[in-house]
Amino acid sequence: MEQTPATVGEYRIVREVGRGATATVYEAIHPKQSRPVAVKLIRFGDESRDGTQMNRRLLKLLRAEDAVARRLDHPNIIRIHEVLFEPEQAYVVMEYFPGMTLERFCGFEHRLPEHRVIGIIFKCCMALDYAYRQGIVHRDIKPANILVDENDDVRITDFGLALNINKKVESDSTFIMGVGSPAYMSPEQIKNYPLNQKTDIYSLGVVMFHLLAGRLPFRAVNPAQLVYKIINTDPPSVVQLNPDVSEQMDAVIRKAMEKDLYSRYKNGAEFAKDLSAVRYKIVDDGDARFDTSRFSMLRKQAFFTEFDDIALWEMLRISGWRKVGARVQLVSEGDTEQRFGVLLEGRVELSVKGRRVMEIGPGTIFGELAWLDSAKHRQTMSVVSLEPVVYIEINPSALALATDEVRETFHREVAGVVARRLGELAAVYAERCQTAPAVGGSPGAAASHATSKFDLRLVDD
């Protein structure tokens, strides 16, 4: 068996974490950085005719992955730091993610409960939607290319076969006829038709089917029969294969796997929206009840009055749930961290230069000023918990990837809170200021003219 090298380039190898037909993946550390990375080492084949052809293909895929990776920055897509080439090998240095592929959960005996599958696929939908908006179609969505950890955090990987839709096919180095994994290919990909985001939606639908049913939708004794079934026959009902799956979920999978492009989901965000709708119609185990209690807590807050159930579910998915004790500093004055919170339980104090400004309770936001300040992105107030508090933490990067409806509603509610808070602070400040002159009168006449109409005049310079 091949020995694990001590180093690869400048990176010190810690351990081997995976091995495939053409590549080995190691956990490694750069001598100048403490954070681990993953190094995928690809050794080129022999110099025979077949080996040379394979080497050219590998180089093409690696260059494609490098070019695509530079355009993608999403929390659910593996970040690639660099791709380096040497005469006999090449290696891809990427984000280290301590998870496993979805392949483990495709067997009937290891199936995940429906609500967990929804959460995982939801994140994949939003990641693929983001990629397409950058002009990228993955083209090889399958369980082996989706990583998940014990907290159901997700990373989509391996963009080596991705299609750059902003380039012409003739000159596109990422375009390789007949690429992808046949069992997960869309009908239009098998036919070599022009592709868009809908081909990834179809493949993701197949992945979801596999996770819930414990088997692929189309099975055949040879590739030709498999291709025929994908193009011409309808998939079986997931409910028939797994009675624990809800009827609503069956309908969502069918729409994702529609052969007719006009009937299929038009993008990842639309797919994700329907997944959100199903999530709160199903009854599942204790984890779901925990999620439902969080949903109920958000529903009671004044801040979320204008959010419908689907939007509220999406807010839960893109935010972090936080609980802290009393006298904990949540935001520091002068900090450039743009994350902020929506307070659900408890009270917090806002202060400037050590002087208390105000105290706020549940149903409002805190720490939003760095996000709203598009020029300096600095916090102008400190925030400290006065008692144990519960809040959701909003990451602006995640919020930017939310659906238009959620973003618009959220911005509107934040604007309302800031306007009301500014009014309260102005009222407090006014108590310390001198009396303002009445319009059209002397300063001493302010009180007597409090109810008079405004006297509007044009003033010449």
Secondary structure as GFF3:
##gff-version 3
##sequence-region A 1 461
A	DSSP	beta_strand	7	8	.	.	.	ID=ss1
A	DSSP	beta_strand	11	19	.	.	.	ID=ss2
A	DSSP	beta_strand	23	29	.	.	.	ID=ss3
A	DSSP	beta_strand	36	43	.	.	.	ID=ss4
A	DSSP	alpha_helix	49	69	.	.	.	ID=ss5
A	DSSP	beta_strand	80	85	.	.	.	ID=ss6
A	DSSP	beta_strand	89	95	.	.	.	ID=ss7
A	DSSP	beta_strand	100	101	.	.	.	ID=ss8
A	DSSP	three_ten_helix	102	105	.	.	.	ID=ss9
A	DSSP	three_ten_helix	108	110	.	.	.	ID=ss10
A	DSSP	alpha_helix	114	133	.	.	.	ID=ss11
A	DSSP	beta_strand	136	137	.	.	.	ID=ss12
A	DSSP	three_ten_helix	143	145	.	.	.	ID=ss13
A	DSSP	beta_strand	146	148	.	.	.	ID=ss14
A	DSSP	beta_strand	154	156	.	.	.	ID=ss15
A	DSSP	beta_strand	163	164	.	.	.	ID=ss16
A	DSSP	three_ten_helix	169	171	.	.	.	ID=ss17
A	DSSP	three_ten_helix	182	184	.	.	.	ID=ss18
A	DSSP	alpha_helix	187	190	.	.	.	ID=ss19
A	DSSP	alpha_helix	197	213	.	.	.	ID=ss20
A	DSSP	alpha_helix	223	232	.	.	.	ID=ss21
A	DSSP	alpha_helix	238	241	.	.	.	ID=ss22
A	DSSP	alpha_helix	247	256	.	.	.	ID=ss23
A	DSSP	alpha_helix	268	279	.	.	.	ID=ss24
A	DSSP	alpha_helix	286	299	.	.	.	ID=ss25
A	DSSP	three_ten_helix	302	304	.	.	.	ID=ss26
A	DSSP	alpha_helix	309	318	.	.	.	ID=ss27
A	DSSP	beta_strand	319	324	.	.	.	ID=ss28
A	DSSP	beta_strand	329	331	.	.	.	ID=ss29
A	DSSP	beta_strand	340	345	.	.	.	ID=ss30
A	DSSP	beta_strand	348	352	.	.	.	ID=ss31
A	DSSP	beta_strand	355	360	.	.	.	ID=ss32
A	DSSP	beta_strand	365	366	.	.	.	ID=ss33
A	DSSP	alpha_helix	369	372	.	.	.	ID=ss34
A	DSSP	beta_strand	382	385	.	.	.	ID=ss35
A	DSSP	beta_strand	389	394	.	.	.	ID=ss36
A	DSSP	alpha_helix	396	400	.	.	.	ID=ss37
A	DSSP	alpha_helix	404	430	.	.	.	ID=ss38
A	DSSP	three_ten_helix	443	445	.	.	.	ID=ss39
###
